C-alpha cells in the first residue's frame, strides 16, 4: 500500500540540483520515512496540518532525509547523513527506513571518498546515521574515510546522558567512534553565534529543537556570487509545511524558544532572499521564503 503523499518520483535518490554562486548543490536522499503527524506538528490540530501533509491510516506523514552535497572550488561537503544502517530491526520497521544514501551517492556520481567535510546539524539518528557504517561482520567504520566531521559538543554531552525524553534519538555508534579516532571536531558554538568551518561555509546555533541545533550557511562570496546565500536550517523548520511561526514539533525540546528563533531566522532570510534548504521535505527540498498578503511565510 502506498502513502497518500507518494508520487511517481518519490523513490528517486536525487531530490534536486541547484547552484549558489559558483557552488554546486546536490540534494541526495536516504529515502523517505514515516513519522506520526501529531508528533510532527505538536499542538496544531490535524484538520489544519493534514491539508499540507496528508496522513496514512496510521496517522503517519511522509518525510524526506535530505543530504546536501556542496561542491566548492576547494571542498566537497556533506550536510547531514540520514538514518543509516544501524537502527534496531523494530525501529527500522516502524520508520520504514530505506538505507538509500549509498545508492544516491552512486546515482549522483559522487564517491564517499571525495567528501572532505561532514557537518551534522545535531546528532539525532535521522541526521547522523551514515556518519558511520555497520559492515556485514559488525564493525563500525567511517562512511566518509577522508572527511573531517563537525558536530556540537553539547549534542554529544546530551546524547550520552540518555535522558528519558529523547534517549531513543541518539545512537552512540554514529559519533563516538569518530570522536575516539579524532576524525570528529566538536564545536562550542553559542546560541546566536556563527562559526566558520571552511571559506564560504559556516554554522550558526539556533536553539529550540535541541539546545545546540546548528544551521549551515552557504555563502560563496566573490564577485560572481551576486550575494547569494543558502541556509540548511535543519529541524528548526523541518519542512515547507512548517513555515508558520507557531507550527513547531512535539519533538522540539523547547517549543517557545523555537518560535523566537524562527522569528530571528525570518528577519534575515526573507529580506535577504536566502535559499532555504529543508532537511525533511521530500518533495520541496529547497525554496525561497516570502511573506504573503497576511504577513505569513510561504514558499515563493
PEBELGI-V637334 format. One record per residue. RES is the residue in three letters. PSI is psi in degrees with one decimal (999 if undefined). Layout:
# PEBELGI-V637334
RES PSI
RES PSI
This chain:
# PEBELGI-V637334
UNK 132.1
UNK 158.6
UNK 147.0
UNK -17.5
UNK -3.7
UNK 144.9
UNK 168.8
UNK -28.8
UNK 13.2
UNK -27.4
UNK -0.4
UNK 128.6
UNK -19.5
UNK 117.6
UNK -10.8
UNK 161.2
UNK 142.6
UNK 177.4
UNK 150.8
UNK 107.0
UNK -129.2
UNK 16.1
UNK 135.6
UNK 129.1
UNK 128.7
UNK 125.5
UNK 113.4
UNK 154.0
UNK 137.2
UNK 14.6
UNK 153.3
UNK 159.5
UNK -179.8
UNK 135.6
UNK 155.4
UNK 130.4
UNK -37.7
UNK -40.3
UNK -36.6
UNK -21.1
UNK 8.8
UNK -123.8
UNK 1.1
UNK 128.5
UNK 146.5
UNK -35.3
UNK -22.7
UNK -51.7
UNK -27.0
UNK -17.3
UNK -26.3
UNK -29.8
UNK 86.9
UNK 142.1
UNK 155.3
UNK -171.7
UNK -6.1
UNK 13.1
UNK 21.1
UNK 141.3
UNK 156.9
UNK 129.5
UNK 153.2
UNK 169.1
UNK 85.0
UNK 119.5
UNK 126.0
UNK 122.9
UNK 122.6
UNK 117.8
UNK 116.6
UNK 171.9
UNK -22.9
UNK -23.7
UNK 157.4
UNK 113.8
UNK 137.0
UNK 123.9
UNK 112.7
UNK 155.3
UNK 22.4
UNK -162.6
UNK -35.5
UNK -163.2
UNK 28.1
UNK 8.5
UNK 143.4
UNK 149.8
UNK -39.3
UNK -43.6
UNK -36.5
UNK -39.3
UNK -43.4
UNK -45.7
UNK -13.4
UNK 38.0
UNK 134.5
UNK -20.8
UNK 47.9
UNK -12.6
UNK -41.1
UNK -38.3
UNK -35.2
UNK -41.4
UNK -44.5
UNK -43.5
UNK -33.3
UNK -4.5
UNK 30.8
UNK 126.3
UNK 138.5
UNK -30.0
UNK -19.2
UNK -23.3
UNK 123.8
UNK -8.2
UNK 132.8
UNK 130.0
UNK 126.1
UNK 124.0
UNK -35.0
UNK -179.1
UNK 24.1
UNK 150.7
UNK -24.5
UNK 8.6
UNK -14.0
UNK 12.1
UNK -38.2
UNK 16.1
UNK -39.9
UNK 164.4
UNK 135.6
UNK 119.1
UNK 164.1
UNK -27.2
UNK 10.5
UNK 0.3
UNK 152.2
UNK 117.3
UNK 154.3
UNK 132.3
UNK -30.6
UNK 86.6
UNK -23.3
UNK 10.1
UNK 149.8
UNK 128.9
UNK 145.0
UNK 131.3
UNK 168.7
UNK 135.5
UNK -38.2
UNK -30.5
UNK -41.7
UNK -46.2
UNK -45.9
UNK -45.0
UNK -37.2
UNK -18.8
UNK -28.0
UNK 57.4
UNK 151.3
UNK -35.4
UNK -38.4
UNK 23.9
UNK -36.8
UNK -19.9
UNK -15.8
UNK 124.1
UNK 111.2
UNK -28.0
UNK -12.5
UNK -16.1
UNK -35.5
UNK -42.0
UNK -32.9
UNK -33.8
UNK -44.2
UNK -35.4
UNK -9.4
UNK 5.3
UNK -22.2
UNK 127.5
UNK 129.1
UNK 127.8
UNK 155.0
UNK 31.6
UNK 129.8
UNK 157.8
UNK 128.4
UNK -9.2
UNK 144.1
UNK 135.8
UNK 125.9
UNK 145.5
UNK -59.0
UNK 167.1
UNK 127.5
UNK -8.4
UNK 125.8
UNK 166.6
UNK 149.8
UNK 136.8
UNK 120.8
UNK 86.5
UNK 161.5
UNK -64.2
UNK -52.2
UNK 170.0
UNK -18.6
UNK 29.6
UNK 132.6
UNK 126.8
UNK 152.9
UNK 120.4
UNK 136.1
UNK 109.0
UNK 94.1
UNK -36.7
UNK -171.5
UNK 163.1
UNK -30.8
UNK 1.9
UNK -18.5
UNK 21.8
UNK 17.4
UNK 148.3
UNK 127.5
UNK 153.1
UNK 124.6
UNK 102.4
UNK -6.7
UNK -142.8
UNK 5.3
UNK -39.1
UNK 86.2
UNK -32.6
UNK 170.0
UNK -11.0
UNK -7.5
UNK 21.9
UNK -30.3
UNK 139.7
UNK -42.3
UNK 0.4
UNK 69.6
UNK 169.6
UNK 154.2
UNK -22.0
UNK -16.1
UNK 130.3
UNK -30.6
UNK 84.0
UNK -32.7
UNK -41.2
UNK -37.2
UNK -43.2
UNK -45.8
UNK -39.9
UNK -31.5
UNK -42.8
UNK -43.8
UNK -40.8
UNK -48.7
UNK -30.8
UNK -18.7
UNK -43.3
UNK -37.1
UNK -56.4
UNK -25.5
UNK 3.8
UNK 45.7
UNK 147.5
UNK 119.0
UNK 126.8
UNK 123.9
UNK 130.3
UNK -34.3
UNK 14.4
UNK 108.2
UNK -34.4
UNK -21.2
UNK 77.8
UNK -15.7
UNK 161.5
UNK 164.7
UNK 143.2
UNK 131.8
UNK 169.2
UNK 131.3
UNK -174.2
UNK -11.6
UNK 2.7
UNK 13.7
UNK 144.3
UNK 132.9
UNK 163.1
UNK 131.8
UNK 999
